[in-house]
């Protein structure tokens, strides 16, 4: 597991948020959770109590994290599949705003 501190008070103020990310091109599942302003990530089986499960490619995830791809546009496209709460997914990436994309989860 790894943890990355997020910028801003917004992440610290909200309830814990967990999402499953299934990287279709890597054949890997990662559980990402934000709690007390810290992003935790584990390469493991999907968490059944996660707010959403997202299926996408690793490259597409990198685009979302770095802001090169806009999530709101993506939700309407076929490049990403969400089971569960799209609102939770939007909130999650909203908390990642300002992250430079070089934190460990983005390197396979």
Contact map, one row per residue, 1 for C-alpha under 8 A:
111000000000000000000000000000000000000111100000000000000000000000000000000000000000000000000000000000000000
111100000000000000000000000000000000000111000000000000000000000000000000000000000000000000000000000000011000
111110000000000000000000000000000000011110000000000000000000000000000000000000000000000000000000000000000000
011111000000000000000000000000000000011100000000000000000000000000000000000000000000000000000000000000100000
001111100000000000000000000000000000111000000000000000000000000000000000000000000000000000000000000000000000
000111110010000000000000000000000000111000000000000000000000000000000000000000000000000000000011001000000000
000011111010000000000000000000000000100000000000000000000000000000000000000000000000000000000001011000000000
000001111111000000000000000000000000000000000000000000000000000000000000000000000000000000000000000000000000
000000111111100000000000000000000000100000000000000000000000000000000000000000000000000000000000000000000000
000000011111110000000000000000000000100000000000000000000000000000000000000000000000000000000010000000000000
000001111111110000000000000000000111110000000000000000000000000000000000000000000000000000000010000000000000
000000011111110000000000000000000011110000000000000000000000000000000000000000000000000000000000000000000000
000000001111111000000000000000000001100000000000000000000000000000000000000000000000000000000000000000000000
000000000111111100000000000000000011000000000000000000000000000000000000000000000000000000000000000000000000
000000000000111110000000000000000011000000000000000000000000000000000000000000000000000000000000000000000000
000000000000011111000000000000001111000000000000000000000000000000000000000000000000000000000000000000000000
000000000000001111100000000000001110000000000000011000000000000000000000000000000000000100010000000000000000
000000000000000111110000000000111100000000000000111100000000000000000000000000000000000000000000000000000000
000000000000000011111000000000111000000000000010011111000000000000000000000000000000000010000000000000000000
000000000000000001111100000011110000000000000110010111000000000000000000000000000000000000000000000000000000
000000000000000000111110000011110000000000000100000011110000000000000000000000000000000000000000000000000000
000000000000000000011111001111000000000000000000000011111000000000000000000000000000000000000000000000000000
000000000000000000001111111111000000000000000000000000111100000000000000000000000000000000000000000000000000
000000000000000000000111111100000000000000000000000000111100000000000000000000000000000000000000000000000000
000000000000000000000011111000000000000000000000000000011100000000000000000000000000000000000000000000000000
000000000000000000000011111100000000000000000000000000001100000000000000000000000000000000000000000000000000
000000000000000000000111111110000000000000000000000000000000000000000000000000000000000000000000000000000000
000000000000000000000111011111000000000000100000000000000000000000000000000000000000000000000000000000000000
000000000000000000011110001111100000000000111100000000000000000000000000000000000000000000000000000000000000
000000000000000000011110000111110000000011111100000000000000000000000000000000000000000000000000000000000000
000000000000000001111000000011111000000011111110000000000000000000000000000000000000000000000000000000000000
000000000000000001111000000001111100001111000000000000000000000000000000000000000000000000000000000000000000
000000000000000111100000000000111110001110000000000000000000000000000000000000000000000000000000000000000000
000000000010000111000000000000011111111100000000000000000000000000000000000000000000000000010000000000000000
000000000011011110000000000000001111111100000000000000000000000000000000000000000000000000000000000000000000
000000000011111100000000000000000111110000000000000000000000000000000000000000000000000000000000000000000000
000011101111100000000000000000000111111000000000000000000000000000000000000000000000000000000000000000000000
001111000011000000000000000000000111111100000000000000000000000000000000000000000000000000000000000000000000
001111000000000000000000000000011110111110000000000000000000000000000000000000000000000000000000000000000000
111100000000000000000000000000011110011111000000000000000000000000000000000000000000000000000000000000000000
111000000000000000000000000001111000001111100000000000000000000000000000000000000000000000000000000000001000
110000000000000000000000000001110000000111110000000000000000000000000000000000000000000000000000000000000000
100000000000000000000000000111100000000011111000000000000000000000000000000000000000000000000000000000000000
000000000000000000000000000011100000000001111100000000000000000000000000000000000000000000000000000000000000
000000000000000000000000000011100000000000111110000000000000000000000000000000000000000000000000000000000000
000000000000000000011000000011100000000000011111010010000000000000000000000000000000000000000000000000000000
000000000000000000110000000000100000000000001111110000000000000000000000000000000000000000000000000000000000
000000000000000000000000000000000000000000000111110000000000000000000000000000000000000000000000000000000000
000000000000000001000000000000000000000000000011111000000000000000000000000000000000000000000000000000000000
000000000000000011110000000000000000000000000111111110000000000000000000000000000000000000000000000000000000
000000000000000011100000000000000000000000000000111110000000000000000000000000000001100100000000000000000000
000000000000000001110000000000000000000000000000011111000000000000000000000000000111110110000000000000000000
000000000000000000111100000000000000000000000100011111100000000000000000000000000111000000000000000000000000
000000000000000000111100000000000000000000000000000111110000000000000000000000011110000000000000000000000000
000000000000000000001111000000000000000000000000000011111000000000000000000000011100000000000000000000000000
000000000000000000001111100000000000000000000000000001111101100000000000000000111000000000000000000000000000
000000000000000000000111110000000000000000000000000000111111100000000000000000000000000000000000000000000000
000000000000000000000011110000000000000000000000000000011111110000000000000000000000000000000000000000000100
000000000000000000000000000000000000000000000000000000001111111000000000000000000000000000000000000000000000
000000000000000000000000000000000000000000000000000000011111111100001000000000100000000000000000000000000000
000000000000000000000000000000000000000000000000000000011111111110000000000000000000000000000000000000000000
000000000000000000000000000000000000000000000000000000000111111111000000000000000000000000000000000010000100
000000000000000000000000000000000000000000000000000000000011111111111000000000000000000000000000000000000000
000000000000000000000000000000000000000000000000000000000001111111111110000000000000000000001000000000000000
000000000000000000000000000000000000000000000000000000000000111111110000000000000000000000001001101110000000
000000000000000000000000000000000000000000000000000000000000011111111000000000000000000000000000001110000000
000000000000000000000000000000000000000000000000000000000000001111111100000000000000000000000000100000000000
000000000000000000000000000000000000000000000000000000000000001111111100000000000000000000000000000000000000
000000000000000000000000000000000000000000000000000000000001001101111110010000000000000000000000000000000000
000000000000000000000000000000000000000000000000000000000000000100111111110000000000000000000000000000000000
000000000000000000000000000000000000000000000000000000000000000100001111111000000000000001001000000000000000
000000000000000000000000000000000000000000000000000000000000000000000111111100000000000001000000000000000000
000000000000000000000000000000000000000000000000000000000000000000000111111110000000000000000000000000000000
000000000000000000000000000000000000000000000000000000000000000000001111111111110000000000000000000000000000
000000000000000000000000000000000000000000000000000000000000000000000011111111011000010000000000000000000000
000000000000000000000000000000000000000000000000000000000000000000000001111111000000000000000000000000000000
000000000000000000000000000000000000000000000000000000000000000000000000111111110000000000000000000000000000
000000000000000000000000000000000000000000000000000000000000000000000000011111111000000000000000000000000000
000000000000000000000000000000000000000000000000000000010001000000000000010011111000000000000000000000000000
000000000000000000000000000000000000000000000000000001110000000000000000011011111100000000000000000000000000
000000000000000000000000000000000000000000000000000001110000000000000000001001111110000000000000000000000000
000000000000000000000000000000000000000000000000000111100000000000000000000000011111110000000000000000000000
000000000000000000000000000000000000000000000000000111000000000000000000000000001111110000000000000000000000
000000000000000000000000000000000000000000000000001110000000000000000000000000000111110000000000000000000000
000000000000000000000000000000000000000000000000001100000000000000000000000000000111111110000000000000000000
000000000000000000000000000000000000000000000000000100000000000000000000001000000111111111000000000000000000
000000000000000000000000000000000000000000000000000000000000000000000000000000000000111111100000000000000000
000000000000000010000000000000000000000000000000001100000000000000000000000000000000111111110000000000000000
000000000000000000100000000000000000000000000000000100000000000000000000000000000000111111111000000000000000
000000000000000000000000000000000000000000000000000000000000000000000011000000000000011111111100000000000000
000000000000000000000000000000000000000000000000000000000000000000000000000000000000001111111110000000000000
000000000000000010000000000000000100000000000000000000000000000000000000000000000000000111111111000000000000
000000000000000000000000000000000000000000000000000000000000000110000010000000000000000011111111100000000000
000000000000000000000000000000000000000000000000000000000000000000000000000000000000000001111111100000000000
000001000110000000000000000000000000000000000000000000000000000000000000000000000000000000111111100000000000
000001100000000000000000000000000000000000000000000000000000000010000000000000000000000000011111111000000000
000000000000000000000000000000000000000000000000000000000000000010100000000000000000000000001111111000000000
000000100000000000000000000000000000000000000000000000000000000000000000000000000000000000000001111100000000
000001100000000000000000000000000000000000000000000000000000000011000000000000000000000000000001111111000000
000000000000000000000000000000000000000000000000000000000000000011000000000000000000000000000000011111100000
000000000000000000000000000000000000000000000000000000000000010011000000000000000000000000000000001111100100
000000000000000000000000000000000000000000000000000000000000000000000000000000000000000000000000001111110100
000100000000000000000000000000000000000000000000000000000000000000000000000000000000000000000000000111111110
010000000000000000000000000000000000000000000000000000000000000000000000000000000000000000000000000001111110
010000000000000000000000000000000000000010000000000000000000000000000000000000000000000000000000000000111111
000000000000000000000000000000000000000000000000000000000100010000000000000000000000000000000000000011111111
000000000000000000000000000000000000000000000000000000000000000000000000000000000000000000000000000000111111
000000000000000000000000000000000000000000000000000000000000000000000000000000000000000000000000000000001111
